[in-house]
């Protein structure tokens, strides 16, 4: 089972050269994005649409277990 932090990191690396670029696209602070990727924090439910939009996927795709 892949953790949400690992999915965020994997998807971000496919689209953005840095955490800073992804954070900018999502409209969040870079340290917030970094904490999500490293698993030091779990995104609030309200942040999931921002993350999904930045990664060009749906919230459902973000939360789904890769198969």
PETAMO-V987410 format. One record per pair of residues at least 24 apart in sequence whose C-alpha atoms are under 6 Angstrom apart, sorted by sequence separation. I is the first residue (numbers start at 1). J is the second residue. D is the distance in whole Angstrom. If there is no record, write none. Layout:
BEGIN
i & j & d
I & J & D
I & J & D
END
This chain:
BEGIN
i & j & d
26 & 50 & 5
26 & 51 & 6
9 & 37 & 5
26 & 54 & 5
8 & 37 & 6
25 & 54 & 5
5 & 36 & 6
5 & 37 & 5
5 & 39 & 5
END
